[in-house]
Amino acid sequence: MIRKLASGQYRLCSRKKDPDTGKRRNLGTFDTKEAAQKHEREVQYFKRH
């Protein structure tokens, strides 16, 4: 899940909430939406290989 921050950056967050904190895990912060989408694809590939 990609969220836009007030600073104008984009943050990749996990889809499920962390049971310990009740928040979504931060999977990286990026300057562009394209960079965040690229990393999200890398994460999805890593989860299945």
N, CA and C atoms as an extended XYZ file, in Angstrom:
147
Properties=species:S:1:pos:R:3:atomname:S:1:resname:S:1:resid:I:1 pbc="F F F"
N         0.853       -1.168        0.000 N   MET     1
C         0.000        0.000        0.000 CA  MET     1
C         0.901        1.234        0.000 C   MET     1
N         0.675        2.128       -0.945 N   ILE     2
C         1.489        3.328       -1.072 CA  ILE     2
C         0.682        4.520       -0.562 C   ILE     2
N         1.300        5.288        0.323 N   ARG     3
C         0.651        6.471        0.879 CA  ARG     3
C         1.508        7.695        0.589 C   ARG     3
N         0.859        8.811        0.297 N   LYS     4
C         1.585       10.059        0.089 CA  LYS     4
C         1.701       10.783        1.425 C   LYS     4
N         2.914       11.204        1.755 N   LEU     5
C         3.163       11.893        3.012 CA  LEU     5
C         3.007       13.394        2.831 C   LEU     5
N         2.890       14.104        3.932 N   ALA     6
C         2.763       15.558        3.880 CA  ALA     6
C         4.005       16.200        3.280 C   ALA     6
N         5.143       15.532        3.387 N   SER     7
C         6.399       16.059        2.849 CA  SER     7
C         6.481       15.929        1.336 C   SER     7
N         5.517       15.217        0.734 N   GLY     8
C         5.535       15.009       -0.708 CA  GLY     8
C         6.173       13.701       -1.114 C   GLY     8
N         6.727       12.972       -0.154 N   GLN     9
C         7.314       11.663       -0.440 CA  GLN     9
C         6.236       10.595       -0.393 C   GLN     9
N         6.595        9.402       -0.824 N   TYR    10
C         5.661        8.273       -0.826 CA  TYR    10
C         6.210        7.181        0.072 C   TYR    10
N         5.327        6.576        0.858 N   ARG    11
C         5.741        5.516        1.780 CA  ARG    11
C         5.041        4.222        1.412 C   ARG    11
N         5.826        3.158        1.372 N   LEU    12
C         5.282        1.830        1.129 CA  LEU    12
C         5.003        1.191        2.485 C   LEU    12
N         3.733        0.881        2.753 N   CYS    13
C         3.320        0.284        4.021 CA  CYS    13
C         2.784       -1.114        3.749 C   CYS    13
N         2.896       -1.970        4.758 N   SER    14
C         2.362       -3.319        4.611 CA  SER    14
C         0.838       -3.259        4.537 C   SER    14
N         0.248       -4.270        3.932 N   ARG    15
C        -1.209       -4.291        3.796 CA  ARG    15
C        -1.887       -4.696        5.099 C   ARG    15
N        -1.230       -5.586        5.855 N   LYS    16
C        -1.792       -6.017        7.133 CA  LYS    16
C        -1.220       -5.169        8.265 C   LYS    16
N        -1.999       -4.992        9.319 N   LYS    17
C        -1.519       -4.260       10.479 CA  LYS    17
C        -0.609       -5.153       11.306 C   LYS    17
N         0.410       -4.556       11.906 N   ASP    18
C         1.323       -5.269       12.795 CA  ASP    18
C         0.574       -5.578       14.087 C   ASP    18
N         0.479       -6.841       14.481 N   PRO    19
C        -0.302       -7.158       15.691 CA  PRO    19
C         0.264       -6.534       16.971 C   PRO    19
N         1.586       -6.289       17.014 N   ASP    20
C         2.187       -5.722       18.227 CA  ASP    20
C         1.831       -4.252       18.404 C   ASP    20
N         1.906       -3.469       17.323 N   THR    21
C         1.710       -2.024       17.432 CA  THR    21
C         0.328       -1.578       16.980 C   THR    21
N        -0.351       -2.400       16.162 N   GLY    22
C        -1.649       -2.007       15.634 CA  GLY    22
C        -1.537       -1.071       14.444 C   GLY    22
N        -0.293       -0.852       13.961 N   LYS    23
C        -0.070        0.023       12.813 CA  LYS    23
C         0.486       -0.806       11.660 C   LYS    23
N         0.558       -0.192       10.481 N   ARG    24
C         1.111       -0.866        9.321 CA  ARG    24
C         2.621       -0.684        9.296 C   ARG    24
N         3.333       -1.739        8.898 N   ARG    25
C         4.792       -1.713        8.901 CA  ARG    25
C         5.318       -0.857        7.743 C   ARG    25
N         6.306       -0.005        8.019 N   ASN    26
C         6.930        0.837        7.006 CA  ASN    26
C         7.911       -0.014        6.197 C   ASN    26
N         7.687       -0.099        4.873 N   LEU    27
C         8.554       -0.898        4.010 CA  LEU    27
C         9.436       -0.009        3.138 C   LEU    27
N         9.527        1.261        3.464 N   GLY    28
C        10.413        2.150        2.718 CA  GLY    28
C         9.741        3.451        2.356 C   GLY    28
N        10.542        4.515        2.244 N   THR    29
C        10.061        5.833        1.863 CA  THR    29
C        10.801        6.256        0.602 C   THR    29
N        10.067        6.774       -0.379 N   PHE    30
C        10.636        7.066       -1.688 CA  PHE    30
C        10.231        8.463       -2.132 C   PHE    30
N        11.059        9.067       -3.006 N   ASP    31
C        10.792       10.414       -3.492 CA  ASP    31
C         9.712       10.442       -4.560 C   ASP    31
N         9.605        9.367       -5.357 N   THR    32
C         8.615        9.345       -6.436 CA  THR    32
C         7.684        8.154       -6.266 C   THR    32
N         6.477        8.301       -6.817 N   LYS    33
C         5.502        7.215       -6.753 CA  LYS    33
C         5.983        6.020       -7.570 C   LYS    33
N         6.668        6.303       -8.704 N   GLU    34
C         7.175        5.221       -9.548 CA  GLU    34
C         8.196        4.366       -8.792 C   GLU    34
N         9.062        5.012       -8.006 N   ALA    35
C        10.060        4.272       -7.227 CA  ALA    35
C         9.377        3.399       -6.177 C   ALA    35
N         8.324        3.920       -5.558 N   ALA    36
C         7.585        3.141       -4.556 CA  ALA    36
C         6.893        1.953       -5.211 C   ALA    36
N         6.314        2.155       -6.400 N   GLN    37
C         5.651        1.051       -7.108 CA  GLN    37
C         6.663       -0.011       -7.522 C   GLN    37
N         7.849        0.408       -7.956 N   LYS    38
C         8.903       -0.535       -8.344 CA  LYS    38
C         9.301       -1.396       -7.145 C   LYS    38
N         9.482       -0.749       -5.989 N   HIS    39
C         9.879       -1.500       -4.803 CA  HIS    39
C         8.756       -2.429       -4.345 C   HIS    39
N         7.505       -1.999       -4.501 N   GLU    40
C         6.377       -2.860       -4.124 CA  GLU    40
C         6.376       -4.132       -4.971 C   GLU    40
N         6.668       -4.003       -6.267 N   ARG    41
C         6.771       -5.190       -7.127 CA  ARG    41
C         7.912       -6.097       -6.681 C   ARG    41
N         9.041       -5.501       -6.272 N   GLU    42
C        10.178       -6.288       -5.785 CA  GLU    42
C         9.806       -7.047       -4.521 C   GLU    42
N         9.066       -6.398       -3.632 N   VAL    43
C         8.641       -7.045       -2.385 CA  VAL    43
C         7.717       -8.218       -2.701 C   VAL    43
N         6.752       -8.021       -3.612 N   GLN    44
C         5.816       -9.090       -3.964 CA  GLN    44
C         6.550      -10.263       -4.600 C   GLN    44
N         7.553       -9.978       -5.448 N   TYR    45
C         8.346      -11.050       -6.066 CA  TYR    45
C         9.108      -11.821       -4.987 C   TYR    45
N         9.714      -11.098       -4.054 N   PHE    46
C        10.514      -11.735       -3.000 CA  PHE    46
C         9.652      -12.642       -2.130 C   PHE    46
N         8.401      -12.238       -1.884 N   LYS    47
C         7.509      -13.030       -1.030 CA  LYS    47
C         7.183      -14.386       -1.647 C   LYS    47
N         7.277      -14.496       -2.985 N   ARG    48
C         6.857      -15.726       -3.643 CA  ARG    48
C         7.992      -16.527       -4.257 C   ARG    48
N         9.252      -16.093       -4.046 N   HIS    49
C        10.402      -16.832       -4.591 CA  HIS    49
C        11.440      -17.097       -3.529 C   HIS    49
